Amino acid sequence: MSTRLLVIDDEESICEILKYNLQKEGYEVDTAYSAEEALEMDLTPYDLFIVDIMMERLSGFDFAKRLRNSIEMEDVPIIFCSALNGEDDTVMGLNIGADDYITKPFKISEMIARVNAVLRRTQIARRAREAAPAAAAAASDLEPQIVYQGLRIDPNDKVCYLDGEKISLTKTEFEILAFFLNRRNRIYSREEIIRHVWADDVVVTNRTIDTNITRLRKKIGHYGNNIETRLGFGYGFKEKD
């Protein structure tokens, strides 16, 4: 699909010069000789507006304000092209919402470069907006990391870090540690640990639980002291200063 531009200027010669040269660049270009004429057109197909400021009735500034107040058109880029070359004029144009401001007389090569640059920025911004919902949806599928001081579990990559260094845990050790860190400051019976960590069809003895927790304590360094044993009850991970 070709990129459509609308040139709005009450000087017919300016409109025709811009139309001719921008069409040579591959753009589809229409013209309007006043802001009023432009506002009577269907503006939704256009990808960029090149707008003169000093026109007889409705100025280019007024046209831009109306565009920026329209939900459909608020993001379509505008380049002001005007004989007004004061700093205040440029600032006003940019504050209204113009994407660029070029003064007359201008070089065709400069105008083409400005048009290309504005459209390139607009396309990048549009792709970013379109990608945002997909990125948000992907992010929403991720589980939050589990962190306690220098101990961190990434449940998505199934990796555990100790003070920033990756440590090697078996699947069972990983699941036990994740269970404990998610439910700190409480003692759990062996039966509760089995129910949360092992599959229903796996036979697990008390000895298996004790062995896995002993190995886990050694692998997580000084945080092994946070895993407490209550004889006759079970195990839990307690926060400590």
C-alpha positions as CSV (number, residue, x, y, z in Angstrom):
1,M,0.0,0.0,0.0
2,S,1.4,3.4,-1.0
3,T,2.0,6.2,1.5
4,R,-0.5,9.1,1.0
5,L,0.4,12.7,1.6
6,L,-1.8,15.8,1.5
7,V,-0.2,19.2,0.8
8,I,-2.3,22.1,2.0
9,D,-1.1,25.6,0.7
10,D,-2.9,28.5,-0.8
11,E,0.0,28.9,-3.3
12,E,-0.9,26.6,-6.2
13,S,2.7,26.6,-7.5
14,I,4.0,25.3,-4.1
15,C,1.4,22.5,-4.1
16,E,2.3,21.5,-7.7
17,I,6.1,21.5,-7.0
18,L,5.7,19.4,-3.9
19,K,3.3,17.0,-5.6
20,Y,5.5,16.5,-8.6
21,N,8.7,15.8,-6.6
22,L,7.1,13.7,-3.8
23,Q,5.4,11.6,-6.4
24,K,8.8,11.0,-8.0
25,E,9.8,9.6,-4.6
26,G,7.0,7.0,-4.8
27,Y,4.4,8.8,-2.6
28,E,0.8,9.3,-3.5
29,V,0.1,13.0,-3.2
30,D,-3.1,15.1,-3.1
31,T,-3.4,18.9,-2.7
32,A,-5.8,21.4,-1.2
33,Y,-5.5,25.1,-1.6
34,S,-7.0,26.0,1.8
35,A,-7.5,24.5,5.2
36,E,-11.3,24.7,4.6
37,E,-11.0,22.6,1.5
38,A,-8.9,20.1,3.3
39,L,-11.4,19.8,6.2
40,E,-14.1,19.0,3.7
41,M,-12.1,16.0,2.5
42,D,-11.9,12.5,4.0
43,L,-8.6,12.8,5.8
44,T,-8.4,9.3,7.3
45,P,-6.4,7.8,4.4
46,Y,-3.5,10.2,4.7
47,D,-0.2,9.3,6.4
48,L,1.2,12.8,6.6
49,F,0.1,16.4,6.1
50,I,2.4,19.2,4.8
51,V,0.6,22.4,5.8
52,D,1.2,26.1,5.2
53,I,0.5,28.4,8.1
54,M,-0.6,31.7,6.6
55,M,-3.7,31.0,4.7
56,E,-6.6,33.4,4.2
57,R,-9.3,32.3,6.5
58,L,-8.3,29.2,8.5
59,S,-4.6,29.1,9.3
60,G,-2.4,26.1,9.3
61,F,-2.2,26.3,13.1
62,D,-6.1,26.1,13.3
63,F,-6.1,23.1,10.9
64,A,-3.5,21.3,13.1
65,K,-5.5,22.0,16.3
66,R,-8.6,20.5,14.8
67,L,-6.6,17.5,13.7
68,R,-5.1,17.0,17.1
69,N,-8.6,17.1,18.7
70,S,-9.8,14.3,16.5
71,I,-9.2,10.8,17.9
72,E,-8.9,9.3,14.4
73,M,-6.3,11.8,13.3
74,E,-4.4,12.8,16.5
75,D,-1.4,10.7,15.6
76,V,-1.0,11.5,11.9
77,P,2.2,13.5,11.5
78,I,2.2,17.2,10.3
79,I,5.0,19.2,8.8
80,F,4.5,22.9,8.8
81,C,5.9,24.7,5.7
82,S,5.8,28.5,6.1
83,A,7.5,31.8,5.4
84,L,7.2,32.5,9.1
85,N,10.7,31.9,10.3
86,G,10.7,33.3,13.8
87,E,11.6,31.2,16.8
88,D,8.2,31.8,18.4
89,D,6.5,30.6,15.3
90,T,8.5,27.4,15.2
91,V,7.9,26.8,18.9
92,M,4.2,27.4,18.5
93,G,4.0,25.0,15.6
94,L,5.8,22.3,17.5
95,N,3.7,22.9,20.7
96,I,0.5,22.5,18.7
97,G,1.7,19.0,17.7
98,A,3.7,19.4,14.5
99,D,6.3,16.8,13.9
100,D,8.6,19.2,12.0
101,Y,8.8,22.8,10.8
102,I,10.5,23.9,7.6
103,T,10.7,27.5,6.4
104,K,10.1,28.9,2.9
105,P,12.0,29.1,0.6
106,F,13.1,25.5,1.0
107,K,15.2,23.1,-1.0
108,I,13.2,20.1,-2.5
109,S,15.9,17.7,-1.3
110,E,15.5,19.0,2.3
111,M,11.7,18.7,2.2
112,I,12.0,15.1,0.9
113,A,14.5,14.3,3.6
114,R,12.2,15.8,6.3
115,V,9.2,13.8,5.0
116,N,11.2,10.6,4.9
117,A,12.5,11.1,8.5
118,V,9.0,12.0,9.9
119,L,7.4,9.0,8.3
120,R,10.2,6.7,9.4
121,R,9.8,7.9,13.1
122,T,6.0,7.5,12.8
123,Q,6.3,3.9,11.4
124,I,8.6,2.9,14.2
125,A,6.3,4.4,16.9
126,R,3.3,2.6,15.3
127,R,5.1,-0.7,15.2
128,A,6.0,-0.3,18.9
129,R,2.3,0.5,19.8
130,E,1.1,-2.5,17.8
131,A,3.7,-4.8,19.5
132,A,2.9,-3.6,23.0
133,P,-0.3,-5.6,23.5
134,A,1.4,-8.8,22.3
135,A,4.4,-8.1,24.6
136,A,2.1,-7.4,27.5
137,A,0.2,-10.6,26.8
138,A,3.5,-12.6,26.7
139,A,4.7,-10.9,29.9
140,S,1.4,-11.8,31.6
141,D,2.1,-15.5,31.0
142,L,5.4,-15.3,33.0
143,E,5.4,-16.2,36.6
144,P,7.0,-13.6,39.0
145,Q,10.5,-14.4,40.4
146,I,10.7,-15.6,44.0
147,V,13.3,-13.6,45.9
148,Y,14.5,-13.7,49.5
149,Q,17.6,-11.5,50.1
150,G,20.4,-13.1,47.9
151,L,18.4,-16.2,47.0
152,R,16.4,-16.0,43.8
153,I,14.3,-18.5,41.9
154,D,13.2,-18.0,38.3
155,P,10.2,-20.3,37.9
156,N,10.1,-19.7,34.2
157,D,13.6,-20.8,33.4
158,K,13.6,-23.2,36.4
159,V,16.9,-21.7,37.6
160,C,18.0,-20.8,41.1
161,Y,20.6,-18.1,41.9
162,L,22.6,-17.7,45.1
163,D,24.1,-14.2,45.5
164,G,23.9,-13.7,41.7
165,E,25.5,-17.0,40.9
166,K,23.5,-19.9,39.3
167,I,23.5,-23.0,41.4
168,S,22.6,-26.5,40.3
169,L,19.5,-28.1,41.9
170,T,17.7,-31.3,41.0
171,K,14.1,-30.9,40.0
172,T,12.9,-32.1,43.4
173,E,15.3,-29.7,45.3
174,F,14.1,-26.9,43.1
175,E,10.4,-27.7,43.8
176,I,11.0,-28.0,47.5
177,L,12.9,-24.6,47.7
178,A,10.2,-22.9,45.6
179,F,7.5,-24.3,47.9
180,F,9.3,-23.1,51.0
181,L,10.1,-19.6,49.6
182,N,6.5,-19.1,48.5
183,R,5.3,-20.0,52.0
184,R,7.8,-18.7,54.4
185,N,7.6,-18.6,58.2
186,R,5.5,-21.7,58.6
187,I,6.3,-25.3,59.4
188,Y,4.9,-27.9,57.0
189,S,4.4,-31.6,57.7
190,R,6.1,-34.1,55.5
191,E,2.6,-35.0,54.1
192,E,2.0,-31.4,53.0
193,I,5.4,-31.2,51.3
194,I,4.8,-34.5,49.5
195,R,1.4,-33.3,48.3
196,H,2.9,-30.0,46.8
197,V,6.2,-31.4,45.4
198,W,5.7,-35.0,44.3
199,A,3.2,-36.4,41.8
200,D,0.3,-38.3,43.2
201,D,1.4,-41.7,41.8
202,V,4.9,-41.4,43.3
203,V,5.6,-43.2,46.6
204,V,7.8,-41.0,48.9
205,T,9.2,-42.0,52.2
206,N,10.2,-39.7,55.1
207,R,13.8,-40.7,54.4
208,T,13.5,-39.3,50.8
209,I,12.2,-35.9,52.1
210,D,15.0,-35.7,54.7
211,T,17.7,-36.6,52.2
212,N,16.5,-34.0,49.7
213,I,16.3,-31.2,52.3
214,T,19.8,-32.1,53.6
215,R,21.3,-31.8,50.1
216,L,19.3,-28.6,49.5
217,R,20.6,-26.9,52.7
218,K,24.2,-27.5,51.5
219,K,23.6,-26.1,48.1
220,I,22.0,-22.8,49.2
221,G,24.9,-21.8,51.4
222,H,24.2,-19.8,54.6
223,Y,20.5,-19.8,53.6
224,G,20.4,-23.4,54.5
225,N,20.1,-22.2,58.1
226,N,16.8,-20.7,57.2
227,I,15.3,-24.2,56.6
228,E,14.3,-25.2,60.1
229,T,13.3,-28.6,61.4
230,R,10.6,-29.2,64.0
231,L,10.9,-32.8,65.3
232,G,7.6,-34.6,65.0
233,F,6.2,-31.9,62.7
234,G,8.2,-31.2,59.6
235,Y,10.1,-28.4,57.9
236,G,9.8,-24.7,57.0
237,F,11.8,-21.7,55.7
238,K,12.0,-18.9,58.3
239,E,13.0,-15.3,57.5
240,K,16.0,-14.1,59.5
241,D,17.6,-10.7,59.9
